[in-house]
């Protein structure tokens, strides 16, 4: 039998995932989370030690979800042609446009971290193997070459991580006049394909340019 305390803890975690995904860490309020979970602030303090502790658990759940989904597994991406691996990576970034499923919420949480990096996320980056970041870095190295220096890889990885984020943050504008795009799976597929085409040219050109400089 599930204890009442365990049900409350899970309700708080589920509510926090929903609220943090929509508003980010700074924009989310404890009051909103507890209202969504039908709990009180004392329950957050009891189970998580406060808002930061709750957010830490949300981030850990996010990292686990990506590892378990296997969508951005480095070995899986390495087995695909570079452009196809890039397309799959971008499609995963764009999932929140469809606003469906827990994985889309987790992707949105990572997108918020691109915009507003938190101390708790930075701390966990050091100790956790975050598949989205590892996947982005692996893709960059395939285009730039293993000889690329650490600075170039880091900057290009950060650039790649932002590409889908731009559209997720501007999703409301995409769905309104004058664009009036229908943000469904078909749109996400088309957008991922187009971005993959554009970014493949950019990344390939960067790789060639670095090779010419090194010669």
C-alpha positions in Angstrom: 0.0 0.0 0.0 1.3 3.5 -0.9 1.6 5.7 2.1 -0.1 9.1 2.1 3.3 10.8 2.5 4.7 9.0 -0.6 1.6 10.1 -2.6 2.1 13.7 -1.5 5.8 13.6 -2.5 5.0 12.2 -5.9 2.2 14.8 -6.4 4.6 17.6 -5.6 7.2 16.2 -8.0 4.6 15.8 -10.8 3.3 19.3 -10.2 6.8 20.8 -10.0 7.7 19.2 -13.4 4.7 20.8 -15.0 5.2 24.2 -13.5 9.0 24.4 -13.9 8.6 23.3 -17.5 6.3 26.2 -18.2 7.9 28.9 -16.2 11.5 27.9 -15.4 13.1 27.9 -12.0 12.9 31.6 -11.4 9.4 32.1 -12.7 7.9 29.1 -10.8 6.4 29.8 -7.4 6.1 27.4 -4.5 2.5 28.5 -4.1 1.6 27.5 -7.6 3.3 24.1 -7.2 1.5 23.3 -3.9 -1.8 24.4 -5.4 -1.3 22.1 -8.4 -0.3 19.2 -6.0 -3.1 19.9 -3.5 -0.5 20.2 -0.8 1.0 22.8 1.4 4.4 24.5 1.6 5.4 22.6 4.7 5.2 19.4 2.6 7.9 20.8 0.2 10.1 21.6 3.1 9.5 18.1 4.7 10.2 16.1 1.5 12.7 18.2 -0.4 14.1 20.9 2.0 12.7 23.7 -0.1 12.2 24.9 -3.6 15.9 24.3 -4.6 15.8 20.7 -3.3 12.5 20.1 -5.2 14.1 21.5 -8.4 17.1 19.2 -7.9 14.8 16.2 -7.8 13.1 17.5 -11.0 16.4 17.8 -12.8 17.4 14.3 -11.7 14.1 12.9 -13.0 14.8 14.8 -16.2 18.3 13.2 -16.6 16.9 9.7 -15.9 14.1 10.2 -18.4 16.5 11.0 -21.2 18.8 8.1 -20.3 15.8 5.7 -20.2 14.3 7.0 -23.5 17.5 6.2 -25.3 16.6 8.8 -27.9 19.8 10.7 -27.5 22.1 7.8 -26.6 25.6 8.7 -28.0 26.1 5.2 -29.4 22.8 5.3 -31.2 23.6 8.6 -32.7 27.1 7.5 -33.7 25.5 4.6 -35.7 23.6 7.0 -37.9 24.9 9.2 -40.7 25.9 12.6 -39.4 23.0 14.5 -40.9 20.4 11.9 -39.7 21.9 12.0 -36.2 21.6 15.8 -36.3 18.0 15.6 -37.4 17.1 13.2 -34.6 18.9 15.5 -32.1 17.0 18.5 -33.3 13.6 16.7 -33.4 14.1 15.9 -29.7 14.8 19.5 -28.9 11.6 20.6 -30.7 9.3 18.1 -29.0 7.8 20.8 -26.6 6.3 22.5 -29.7 3.7 19.7 -29.6 3.1 20.2 -25.9 2.5 16.5 -25.3 4.0 14.0 -22.9 6.4 14.1 -20.0 9.5 14.0 -22.2 8.4 17.2 -23.8 8.2 18.8 -20.4 11.7 17.6 -19.5 13.0 19.0 -22.8 11.4 22.3 -22.0 13.1 22.3 -18.5 16.5 21.8 -20.2 15.6 24.6 -22.6 15.0 26.9 -19.6 18.5 26.1 -18.4 19.9 27.4 -21.6 18.1 30.7 -21.0 18.6 30.9 -17.2 21.3 28.7 -15.9 20.8 27.7 -12.3 23.5 26.8 -9.7 21.9 23.5 -9.0 21.9 22.5 -12.7 25.6 23.6 -13.0 26.4 21.5 -9.9 24.7 18.4 -11.4 26.3 18.8 -14.8 29.6 18.0 -13.1 28.3 14.8 -11.5 25.8 13.5 -14.0 26.2 12.2 -17.5 23.6 14.4 -19.2 22.7 12.7 -22.5 21.5 15.8 -24.3 24.8 17.6 -23.7 26.9 14.5 -24.4 24.9 13.9 -27.6 25.4 17.5 -28.8 29.2 17.4 -28.1 29.5 14.0 -29.9 27.7 15.5 -33.0 30.0 18.5 -33.0 33.1 16.4 -32.9 31.8 14.3 -35.9 31.7 17.5 -37.9 34.7 19.4 -36.5 37.0 16.4 -36.2 38.5 14.8 -33.1 41.5 17.2 -33.4 39.3 20.2 -32.7 40.4 22.1 -29.7 38.3 22.2 -26.5 37.2 25.8 -26.9 35.9 25.3 -30.4 34.0 22.2 -29.3 32.5 23.9 -26.3 31.4 27.0 -28.2 29.9 25.0 -31.1 28.1 22.6 -28.7 26.5 25.6 -26.9 25.5 27.0 -30.3 23.9 23.7 -31.3 22.0 23.4 -28.1 20.4 26.7 -28.8 19.0 25.9 -32.2 15.8 24.2 -31.3 15.4 26.3 -28.2 14.8 29.5 -30.3 11.7 28.0 -31.8 10.4 26.5 -28.5 10.6 29.9 -26.8 8.9 31.6 -29.7 6.2 28.9 -30.1 3.3 31.3 -29.3 4.4 33.6 -32.2 4.6 30.7 -34.6 1.0 29.7 -33.9 -0.4 33.2 -34.2 -1.0 35.5 -37.2 0.6 36.2 -39.5 2.3 32.8 -39.5 -0.5 30.6 -38.1 1.6 27.5 -38.2 -0.1 24.3 -36.9 2.4 23.0 -34.2 1.9 19.3 -34.7 4.2 16.3 -35.3 4.3 17.0 -39.0 5.5 20.6 -38.4 8.1 19.4 -36.0 9.4 16.8 -38.6 9.6 19.5 -41.3 11.3 22.0 -39.0 13.8 19.3 -37.8 14.6 18.4 -41.5 15.1 22.0 -42.5 17.3 22.8 -39.5 19.3 19.7 -40.1 19.9 20.8 -43.7 21.0 24.3 -42.7 23.1 23.2 -39.7 24.8 20.4 -41.7 26.1 23.0 -44.1 27.2 25.3 -41.3 29.0 22.5 -39.3 30.6 21.0 -42.4 31.8 24.4 -43.5 33.3 25.0 -40.1 35.0 21.7 -40.1 36.5 22.4 -43.6 37.6 25.8 -42.6 39.4 24.5 -39.5 41.2 21.9 -41.7 42.4 24.6 -44.1 43.7 26.7 -41.2 45.6 23.8 -39.7 47.3 23.0 -43.1 
